[in-house]
Every structure is written in structure tokens, then in C-alpha cells.
């Protein structure tokens, strides 16, 4: 008898499912949920498509001005955290 997963349970296991780190039994349960739940099917389908696009993309350098602004924001955030202790 296969137990039905809730969407919350499915989403908890999504990374392991996508990375193929689940046992055959777990994968079967997750696949059954995907087959029965249109919302989770869309999540899996969209995530898999996004991963294919991302893996096929060439790395891009972060522009110097963006890098400087990001580092300044991180320094401010860290200073705020240290000041609040």
C-alpha cells in the first residue's frame, strides 16, 4: 500500500528528488504524487527546465559597480548586526 504524500511533504523532498538522491521506493512515492498533483507537477517541470537552462549557460562576470555596491551593502548589514548585540 502506497501512502499519499501531502504537497508540503513532497516539497520537502524536492531537492533530493531532482538530484536523484532518493531510494527507489521514495522516488516511486514522489513520482506518484507528481502524477496526481498538477501543482507539484508544474513545480517539478519548471524547476527541471530552469536547471537545464542554468547548466547550459556560460558564467558571467559581475560588473565592478554591482560588486562594489553588493560588498558595501554586506558590510553595512554586518555592522548593523554587530551593533545590535
C-alpha contacts under 8 A as a table, 3 or more apart, distances in Angstrom:
res1	aa1	res2	aa2	distance
2	X	29	X	7.03
3	X	29	X	7.52
4	X	29	X	7.40
4	X	33	X	6.93
5	X	9	X	5.94
5	X	10	X	6.26
5	X	29	X	7.47
5	X	30	X	7.57
5	X	33	X	6.41
6	X	9	X	5.17
6	X	10	X	6.22
7	X	10	X	4.92
7	X	11	X	6.07
7	X	40	X	6.95
8	X	11	X	5.20
8	X	12	X	6.24
9	X	12	X	5.11
9	X	13	X	6.62
10	X	13	X	5.29
10	X	14	X	6.12
10	X	30	X	6.49
10	X	33	X	7.47
10	X	40	X	7.93
11	X	14	X	4.85
11	X	15	X	7.99
11	X	40	X	7.96
12	X	15	X	7.62
13	X	16	X	5.46
13	X	17	X	6.15
14	X	17	X	5.01
14	X	18	X	6.12
14	X	44	X	7.85
15	X	18	X	5.15
15	X	19	X	6.00
16	X	19	X	5.08
16	X	20	X	5.89
16	X	21	X	4.89
16	X	22	X	5.90
17	X	20	X	5.01
17	X	21	X	6.17
17	X	22	X	5.96
17	X	27	X	6.59
17	X	30	X	7.48
18	X	21	X	7.74
18	X	48	X	7.59
22	X	25	X	7.93
22	X	26	X	5.78
22	X	27	X	5.74
23	X	26	X	5.17
23	X	27	X	6.01
24	X	27	X	5.09
24	X	28	X	6.09
25	X	28	X	5.11
25	X	29	X	6.38
26	X	29	X	5.12
26	X	30	X	6.14
27	X	30	X	5.04
27	X	31	X	5.95
28	X	31	X	5.06
28	X	32	X	6.09
29	X	32	X	5.08
29	X	33	X	6.34
30	X	33	X	5.11
30	X	34	X	6.32
31	X	34	X	5.00
31	X	35	X	6.16
32	X	35	X	5.08
32	X	36	X	6.33
33	X	36	X	5.17
33	X	37	X	5.87
33	X	40	X	7.73
34	X	37	X	5.26
34	X	38	X	7.01
34	X	40	X	5.71
34	X	41	X	4.93
34	X	44	X	7.91
35	X	38	X	7.38
35	X	41	X	6.94
37	X	40	X	5.54
37	X	41	X	6.17
38	X	41	X	4.94
38	X	42	X	6.26
39	X	42	X	5.27
39	X	43	X	6.48
40	X	43	X	4.92
40	X	44	X	6.20
41	X	44	X	5.21
41	X	45	X	6.00
42	X	45	X	5.06
42	X	46	X	5.87
43	X	46	X	5.34
43	X	47	X	5.98
44	X	47	X	5.15
44	X	48	X	6.01
45	X	48	X	5.25
45	X	49	X	6.22
46	X	49	X	5.15
46	X	50	X	6.09
47	X	50	X	5.03
47	X	51	X	6.11
48	X	51	X	5.08
48	X	52	X	6.30
49	X	52	X	5.15
49	X	53	X	6.35
50	X	53	X	5.18
50	X	54	X	6.07
51	X	54	X	5.02
51	X	55	X	5.97
52	X	55	X	5.23
52	X	56	X	6.22
53	X	56	X	5.23
53	X	57	X	6.31
54	X	57	X	5.24
62	X	66	X	6.62
62	X	67	X	6.24
63	X	66	X	5.36
63	X	67	X	6.23
64	X	67	X	5.03
64	X	68	X	6.13
65	X	68	X	5.11
65	X	69	X	6.20
66	X	69	X	5.17
66	X	70	X	6.06
67	X	70	X	5.11
67	X	71	X	6.12
68	X	71	X	5.20
68	X	72	X	6.13
69	X	72	X	5.10
69	X	73	X	6.14
70	X	73	X	5.12
70	X	74	X	6.20
71	X	74	X	5.04
71	X	75	X	6.16
72	X	75	X	5.09
72	X	76	X	6.24
73	X	76	X	5.11
73	X	77	X	6.15
74	X	77	X	5.01
74	X	78	X	6.11
75	X	78	X	5.15
75	X	79	X	6.08
76	X	79	X	5.06
76	X	80	X	6.12
77	X	80	X	5.09
77	X	81	X	6.32
78	X	81	X	5.10
78	X	82	X	6.24
79	X	82	X	5.14
79	X	83	X	6.09
80	X	83	X	5.14
80	X	84	X	6.23
81	X	84	X	5.25
81	X	85	X	6.86
82	X	85	X	5.77
